[in-house]
Amino acid sequence: MNYTREKMQHGYANRILTIDVGTGSIATPGLDRDVRDYFTGGRGLGLYLLHRAITPDTRPTDPENPLILAGGPLGGIPQFPGTAKAMAVSLSPLTGIPGVSNFGGYFGAYLKYAGFDALQVTGKANRETMIIIDGFRCEIAIEEAPELNESFAVERYIAERFTAAGYEKRAIAFMSAGIGADTTCYGCINSHYYDMTKPTDTGRGIFRTKQAGRTGMGSVMRDKRIRAIVVLADFPRGENPYGAADWERVKRAGAALHRVIREEDPRSLKMYRKGSAGLISFMNKSDYQSLPVNNFQKGSDPRAQQICGKWYAENLFEHRGNDGCFPGCNLLCTKGAWLTLVSGDHRGKKVWVDGPEYETAAGFGSNLGIWSAEFILEANWYCDNYSIDAITAPTIMAFLMECFQRGYLTREDAEGLDLVWGNEAAALEFIHRLAHGRSDMARAAAKGMGAAVDWVCGRYAARTGADCREELERFAMQTKGLPFSFYRTHRSLSMQASYAAASDIGAHHAAAWLIKVDLLGAFPTFEDKANSLITYPRVRLGNDNMGVCKLPWVDVFNPESARSLDTDIYINPASQELYAEFFNGMMGTDMTWQEIFEMTDRDINLQRVMNAERFGEETASHDRVPDRAVGPTEDGLYEAEGEYNDGEVSRILDVPLEEVRSRKTSTKRTILMNHRKQELRELIALYYQKRGWNTSGIPTVATLKRLGLWDFLKEETRSEMLRLNGEQTAPLRTIAM
């Protein structure tokens, strides 16, 4: 199919691309201006398109469930650092509720350059399929794809095919998913782009990957029998090629943030050397106890220095070349290394590994009791190649390892696999079994944490006749079905509430990564903590809407922020001013950064509405975390941090520390856990109140109308919101696409 591409206006292509791979139909409708201006783009636009496409009865595996890939108006503009981000949105096969995952690389930008703000794919193909969007010829095609089960095999095929057709490698950006996205419900999508600067044994230039990892977006893609989605495009040329209202203002804002990054990153986290793995050292501090060790049982370990960013930077990372995941970003945090594999079908092969990020290093490292940087790289590579989420997989593996530790599983249950702390060979074998569906344990784990709990309960009951579910659920680290990302939250009440309630996709840090600033003392009062659950998601998810990366803001502190008065300096307000300049320069507006990010309340409430449609009156009951996220789940774990925990109990009871020390550990632990659970309940209740939600965690009709969201909801959704709020039906008005 041929199409016409319009000139960009204010960073928008003003068109979406809809494809039904079941029927082969393709359309390129205009993007409704009311919708565009209300939801901004990225995550917000994706959630709106999802809302319009599904009903409360739609399931993730239904053909009607769309896979949506959406960029934002500030994405793909290299004059400002970190504009590579786009969003994958769909009903999650892991959780059953809306799933959202951001990803980097060139795909979101190239999709816009080709003429589209979003791609919405529905249906199920009757053969292996590849979608091709050719922005040079303005052509769209759905073609049969080769049956290649590994993502990097797809990468080689696409590179060879399109370079043979005359396209330069740098003009090719694509999404792929491999066999692990078929066999698990938490498959990731790889976002491939060409880095012409990275040295190789034969010269320079390799394809690199970023991932849409969380919530099983790759599994949705493979369920539709899509092997790859390819965009062929090039950067726009000329003066003001993105249609900015004030191009000079945009360039000034970008230059200012470039300067902050250039001057401050070498003095702070050194992302340009360590990548995000540098965060290991901070979380591992004995005062914070926030690096998960052995399934979140402990919070620090002296061996963490063997998997920290400094270790990678000095021993493994290849620093030559340009480690930005998109032109114009001088943070250069996309680190990687060459590695010779020791397991699986590719044993003995030298490969390039993109990563590890902090999450992968902590997940496959400390949380599995493994302290080998090389092992982490190999696990990272295989997860990418198989297309398995490298957060979900190790969280479930750690749960199973603890089941072995506590006697709920035996070697016989695992078909001879000793999946115990520190066993690198067994951990790698489990990844291969997971990807290929080999063994009952791997097949159960492939269905998610809930299925893994069910399977262990069944095996244990068959062997002993006892029910272990209550105990297992204390350390099965998940919320709303989504396994935890890797922050041990015992010492951060704000982060507990973030996982429980502020993140509506489940236990992920994208919405409200509060733990670091909370540990630094940013939220001294209960009221401060509640406010942080509003203000930080506005910014973090607002970045997802606009198409920009969070790291230049959150990980590079602008020294001008320290001079800010009457505000939270930890939210880095001086850099927020630069993002506001960028936004206003593109849009022709004159809004404060607070006003810009307050608009995120619209899609935050839309996502909550869709969750409420699934959960109904039980919505609030899903805003919880397992006991292990709150505190010590047994006396030995209390005693491992006894000095700190005794101090907490002393404060709770307002009695001298010596008196606390004389009490039984079990008594002290009960006091501590009950107090923390009550604090968490109270904080979530206050969060609901500040959000304008009822006591069941459901947005009130008044809140939806105040935000203007009511007019964008479908008729049946409004009726359900009225019912859940105990109100009568009202006249309805629907905005159509």
N, C-alpha and C positions, 0 to 999 in steps of 0.2 A: 504494500500500500504506500502511495505517495502522500505527503502532507506539506503544508505551508508553514514555515517558521516565521514568527513575528519578531520584531525587534524588542529587546528586553526593556522593561519599564520599571524603575525602582527596584531592580534586582529580580523581577518576576518575568517568567516567560508567558504567564497568563493563559496557560493551557495545560491540561492533563492528558495522559495517554491511558486508555482503558483497553485491555485485551482479555478476551475469553479464550483460553487455550483449548477448551472443550469444543467450541463451535468454530473457532478460528476468526471470530469477529474482532475488528479493530476500530476504535473511534478516537478522535482527538477533540473532545469538547473544550470550550473555553472555560476558564476558571472564573466562577461567579465572583464579582468584585466584593459583594457583601461578605461572602464566605472568606475570601482571601484577606480582607482587611480585618475581619474579626479574629480569625484563627492564626494569622501571620504566616504559617508554613510549617514544614517539618513535622514534628510530633503532633502539634495541634491540628494541622490539616489532615494528617494521616488518621487521627482518631475520629475526626468528623466524617471522613470518607468511609471509615469502618462502620461508624454508627448508622450511616445511611444505607449501607449494604447488607446489614445483618438484622435478624430479629432475635428476641430472647430465646428462641428455639434453635437457632443456628449453632452448629457444633464446628470445632476446628477442622474436622476432616470433611465437612460438607463442601461441595463445589462452590457454593455461594460465598464461603468465607474468603475474603480477598487477601492477597498479599500486596501490601502497599509500600512503595519506596518513595520517600518524599524528602526533598531538600527545602531550604529556606531562602529568603530573599538576600541574606548576607553571605550565603554559601557560595563558594567558587570565585571569590573576589580576592586575588592574591595581593592586593595592595594593603591588606590587613592580616595580621598573623592568625593562623588557626581557623581557616574558613573551609575545611574539608568535610564537615560533618553532614550526614544525612540520616534518615530514620527508616527503619523497617517496622511496620505495624500490621498486626493481624490478630485474630483470636488465637491464643496460645494453646497448642496441643498438650503442653505440660500442666497448665493451670486452669484452662477452660475459660479464662477471662481475657480481656484485651491485653495483648503482649506488645511491648515496645522495646526496641533495641537500637542504639545509635551505632554508626560505623563511620570510619574515615576512608581515606583514599580519594580517588578521582571520580568515582561513579556519580555521586550526587551532583557535582559540578558539571560533568559531561552531559548528564541527563538534561540539565538546564540549558547548556550550550546547544544541545540538539533540539531544544524547543519546548521542554516540559518541566513543570514544577513538581509533578508527581506521576508515578506509574502505578496503576491499579490492575492487578491480574486476578481473574476469577476462572472458574471451571477446572476441569481435569482433562489433561491430554490423554489420548489413547495410545501414545507412543512417547519415547524419550524426545524431549523438545528443547529447542534453543530459540530465544527471542533475540532479534537483532534490530537495533535502532541505529540507523546510519544517518548521523547529522550532517555529513558531507553531501549526500545525495537526497536527503529528506525522504528516506524510505524506511519502512518498517516491515519486518518479515518474521514469520513463525516457521522454523525449519526443524526437520528431524535431526536429533543429535546422536552422536555415537554413545554407546553404552559404556562409559568410563566411570568406574566406581570411586576414583580418588580425585580430590579437588585439584591436585597439582598435575595429574594427567590431563584433566580438562584444560588447565592453564596452558600446557604444552600444545595441545591440539588447537586452541584458539589462537595462540601466538603464531603457530606455523600457518594456519589457514589464512589469517588476515594479513600477515606480512607477505605471504605468497600472492595475495590479491592486490598488493601495492600499498597497503596502509603501514605507516610507521608505528612501531611498538608504543610510542608515547601517545598515540592517538587512540589506543585501545584501553578501555576500562570495562570491567565486567564483574558480575556476581556469579558465584558457583556454589554448589553443595554436593558433598560426596556421600559415601555409603553410610556413614554414621548418622546422617540426617534421615536416612531411610529406616534404620534399625532402632533409633532412639526418638523420644519425643522432645529432645532438647538439642536438636541439630542446629548448628550455626550456619550463617552464610558468609563465605569469604568474599571480600571486596579486593579485587586484584588491580594493581596499577604498575606502570613501568617506571623504575628508577634507573635512569641512564648514568648515574654517578657512582654506583656501588661497584668496587673492584671485584673481579672474579679471577679464576685461574687462567682464563683465556682473554681477558680484557676488562671491559666495564659494561655494566648494565644487567639488571635482573628484574623480574616481576616480583613485587612484594605484596603482602596482604594485610588488611585489617579485617576485623570480624564484626558482624552483627550477631553477637554471641548469645544473648540472653533470651529466654522465653520461647525458644524453639522455632524461630523464624525459618531456619533452614529446613526443618521438618515439614513446615507448611509448603515451602518451595518444592521439595522432593515429592510430597504427596500429590502435587499437581503435575508431577513427572517433568519438571523443568530442571535441566542440567545446568544451564547458564543463561544469563541475561547480559547481552553485550551492547555497549554504547560506543560508537565511533564518532569522535568529535575533536575539536581543537579550540584553543582559547580564543575568545573574541578579540578583535583588533580595533584600533582606532581610538580616538579621544572619547572618554566616557562610554565604553562599550557595554556597560551594565545598566545604563539608563538612570544613573544617580541624579537626584535633584540638585545636589551640590557636590560635584566630583572633587573639587579642591578640598572641601571639608572632609570628605572620606579619606583622601590621601594624607591629610594632616593627622587625622586620628590614627591611621595605620602607622605612620612614621613615629608618632609618639609612643605607641605600644611597642613597636620594634625596639625603640631606644630603652624602654624599661626592661624588656627581656634581655637585651644585649648586656646591660649594665648589672642587672640584679640576679639573674639566674646563676652566673658563676660564683656569686657570693652567698647563695642560699642552697637550693636543692641540687643544683648542678644537673638538671634534667638533660642537658646537652651531652653529658658524659654517662649518667647512670640510668636515664630513662625513669619510668615510674617505679622501677624496682628499688630506687633509692628510698622509698617510703618504708621498706622493711626495717631499717635501722631505727626510725622514729617509733613505729608501732612496737618494736621489741624492747623499748626502754623499760627498765624494771619499775619505774614509777608509774608507767601507764598500763603495762600488762595487757596490751591490745593486739598483739600478733597471735593468731590462733595456732596452737600447738596441739597435736593429737586430738583432732576434732573439738577444738575450742576448750579443751580441758584446762590447759595452761595458757599463759599470755606472754611468755618470753622464754628464751633459751639462749645460752651463750654460743651455741653452734650457728645461730642465725647469721653471724658474720660470713659464713661460707656460702650464703645464698643472697646476700644483700647487693645493692646496686654497686657499691664500691668494688666488690669482688668481681662482678661481671665487667665493670668498666676497666679494671686492671688486668683481667685474665682472659676474657672471652669476646667482648664486644668488638666488632670491626668498626672503628671510628672513621675510617677513610670514606669519602663520599658525603652526600647530603642526607641527613637523617630526618628531614621533614616529610610528613606524609602528604603535603601539598605545597606547591610553590608559594613563596612569600612568608612562610612561617619559619622564624629563626629560633624557635624553641628547640627544634632538632631532637625530639624525645623518642622518635621511632627507632629504637635500637635493635640490633640483631647480631647474629654470630653464625659462623660456619661450624658444623658438627658432623662427626662420623657416627652413624646410627649403630646401635648394638643389639636391636631387637626387631622382630617383625619381618615382613616380606622384603624390606629395604635394608636389612642388616648389612653393614659394611659400606653403605653408600654415604658420600659426603653431601650434605644438604645445607641450604641456607635456612635459618630459623629467624622469623620476625618475632622478637620478644626476648625474654619474657617481660610482660607487664607485671606490676605489683601483684595483681590478683593471681596470675598463674604461678608466680614464684612462691607466694604464700600458700596457695591451694595445693600444688603438687610438692611443695617443700615442707614447711613447718607443720602444716595441718595433717600431713601424712607421716610426720616424724622422719622425713628424708632431708638430708642436708647436702645434697649433691647438685651443684649448678648444672652439670652436664645432663643428669637425669631429668631435671626440670625442662631443659631445652628439648630433649627428645620427646617428653610427654607433650610439650607445647606443639612440636612439629606434627606428631601423629594426630593430635586433636584437630589441628588445622587441616591436615590432609584428609582425615575422615569426615571433617565438618561436625565436630562435637563441641559443645560449649565447654570451654576450659575452666569455668567456674562451677557449673553444675556437676560435672563428672567427678572432680576430686572431693567435692562436699559429700556426695553419695558414697564415694570410696572410703572417706574417713569415717562415715557412719558405720559402714560394714566392718572396717578395721576395729572400731570400738566394740562392735558386736562380738568379734573374735576375742578381744581383750577380756570381755566380761562373760564369756562362755555361752553366749546365745547362738553362736555359729561354731561349727567344727570344720576341720579340713575336709571331711567327707561331704559336708554340705556344699563346700566350694569346689567339689570335684578335683581335689588334690591341690588346690591353690592356697598357699599360706599368705593370705592377704592380711599381714600384720604390720605394725608400725616399723618403718624403716626398710621394708623389703622392696628394693627397687625393681628387681626382676619380676616379682609377683605383680607389682603395680603396673608395669608395662604390659605384662601378659593380660591383665584385666582390661586395659584399654583396648587391646586387640580383640579380646572376647566380646567386649561391649560393642565394638564397631561391627563385628560379624555375627552377633547374636549367638555366640558359642557359650553354652552352659546355662543352666536354669538361673543361677545367681545373676549373671550378666543380663539375661533377658528380663529379669525382674527389675534390676537397676535401670535398665533402658527406659522403663515406663515412669521413672521419677521416684522421688523420695517416699511418697505414700505407698507405692507398689513395693519398694524395697522393704519398708516396715512390715507390710502384710506378709511378704515372703519369709522374712526372718521369723515372724510370729508363728507362721505355719510350720516351719521346720522345727522350731523350738518346742512347740506344742506336740508335734508328732513324736519327738524324742522324750519329752518329760511329762507331758500332760498338763503343763502349766501355761498360763497366759502372761506374756511379758510385755504386752502393748503399752501399758501405762509407763513402764520404765523406759522403753525404747523411745517413746515420744518426748521424753525429757531431753534427749540428746540427738534426735533427728532434726537437724538444723534446717528448717524451712518455715516459710510463712506464705499462706495462700497457695501452697504447692510449689513455690519457687525456692530452691536451696539457697542458703546464705552466700553472699560474697564475704570477703575475708577480713572482718573486723570483729574482734572479741569485745563485747560491749559492756562488760561488768562495771566499768568505771565511767561509762557515758550513758546516762539516762536519756539524753537527747537522741543518741544513736539508736537506742532500744526502740524509742517511739518512732524514729524514722523508718526502721525496718518493719515495725508493726503496723503503722497507720499512714505515714506520709508517703510511702512508696506503694502505690496501688497495683503495681505489677507483682508484688511479692517482695521477698527479702533481698533487695538490691540497693546499692548506694547512690545511684544516679540522681534520684530526686533530692535527697537531703544527706549529703556526705558531711555530717556534723561532728564526727568523732574527733578529728584532729583539733579543730578550734575549741571544742568542748573541753578536751584534755588541757588545752592551753589556758582555759579559764574564761572563754568568751561569754558564757551564759551562767553567771553566778547565781541568779535567782530562778525560781520555778517559772515565773512570768517570762523571763528571758528565754528559757528553754522552749516554752510554748510558742513564743514569737518566732524563734528560729525555725520552727517547723512550718511556718508560713513564708518567711522572707527568703530563706535559702532555696527551697524548691522553686520559688518564683524565678530566681536568677538561673539556677541550674537547668530547669526545664525550659525556661525562656531561651536559653542558648540553643537548646535542641530545636526549638521552633524557628529560630533565626538562621540556623545552619552553621553555627560557630562552635569551636572547641572550648571546653571549660578550662583546660590546663593553663593557657596563658594568663587567665584571671586567677584561678584558685591556687596555683603552685608558684606563681611569681609575685611576691608581695611588693606593691608599689610604695616606695618610702613616703610619698606624699600622703598616703592613707593614714600614716601614723600621726599626721598633723590635723586630721579631720576632727571636728568637734561635734558633740551631741549625736554621735552615730556609732554603729558597730564597726570598728576599724578592721575587724577580721573578715568582713565581707569585701574588703579591699575597695572602698568607695572611689578612690582616685582612678583606679583602672576601670571601674564601672562607668565613670564619666567619659572615658574614651570609647567604650562600647556604645554609649548613648550618642556620642558625636558621630560614630560610624552609622548607627541606625538613622539618626536625624538627617545626616548628609545623604543617605540613600533615599529616604522617604519624603524629604521635604517637610518634616515635622519639627517641632521644637519642644520635645518632651524631656522631663528629667529621667534619669535611669530608673528611679523608683516607679514612675508612671509607666515606663515601657515594660518593666518586668511584672507590674501588677496585672497586665493583660494576660499573663500565664494562668491566673485564677480561672479563666474561662475554660481552658482545656483540662486543667486539674479537676474542675468540677464535672466536666463532661466524662472524663474517665471514671470518676466516682459514680456518676449516674449509671454508666454501663456496668460497673461492678454491682451496684444495687439491683439492677435488673436481673443479674444472675443470682445474687445471694438473698435478695428480698429482706425480710425482717431480721435475718441472721447476719446482716452485713457487719455489724460491730463485732460479732463473735470471731470473725476472720482477722480482726486487727489484734493479733497476738503473736508472741514469740515463744519458743520453747524455753523451759526453765534454764537450760544451759546458757542461754543468751543473757539471762538476768543475773545469775550468780552461781556459786558452787552447788552442784547437784548431789554431792556426797561429802561426808565429813573429811575425808582425806584431801579433797580439793579445797575445802575451807582452810585446813591446816597448812596447805602449801603456800598460802598467802595470809597466814594467821595474824601477823602483826597488823596488816592493813585492815583485815576483816574485823579483828577485835576493836580496832579504833572506830570503825563504822558502827559496831554494836554499842560501844561506849557513847557515841554521839546520839544514836537512836534512843537509848534508854536514859541518857543524861546521868550516867553513873561513872565513877572512876574506872580507869582502865584496869587497875589491879583487880577490881571486883569482877570485871568481865573475864579476865584471864582465869579466874578460879572456877568458872562455870564449865559444864560439859559442852563439848564441841557440838553435839547434836542440838542442844538447846540454843546455842548461839547461832548456829546455821539457820534454824527455823525462824528465829527472830529476824535475821538479816534478810532471808528470802521473802518472808511475809511483808516486810517493810518495803523492799524494792518492788515487789509485785503491786503493792498498793500505790506506791508513787507512780508507777507506770500507768496504772488504770486512771489515776487522777490526771496525769499529764495528757493522756489520750482524750479524756473527757473535756479538758480545757481546750485542746486542739480542735475538737469538734465544734465547740462553742465559738472559737475565733474564726473558724472556717464558715460559720453559718449553717452547720449541719445539725440535725436533731440528735437525740441521745442514742439512736441506733446507727449513727455515722452516715446518715443519708442527707444529702443537700435538701434544705427546705425549699419550698416553691418560691418563697420570698427572696431567697438568695439567688436562685436561678433567674428570676425576673430582674433582680437588681443588676446582675451581671450582663443581662441581655441574652443569656444562653437559652432561655425558655423558647424564644422564637426560632431557634435552630434545631430544636428537638422534634423527633417524629411524634405523630399524634399518639401512638400507643405508648411511647415513652412518657409523655406528659401525663397520660392517664395513670400509668404506674406510679409516677412520682406523687401525684395527688393521692393515690391510694395509700402509699407508704407513709405519707405525712398526715393521713386521716382527714383529707380535705375532699370537697365535692369536685366533680368535673367542672371544667370551665371552657369558654369558647376557645377554639384552637386556630392557630395560624401557622402554616408551614412554609419555610424557605426551601425551595427546591434547587437542586444543582442545575 
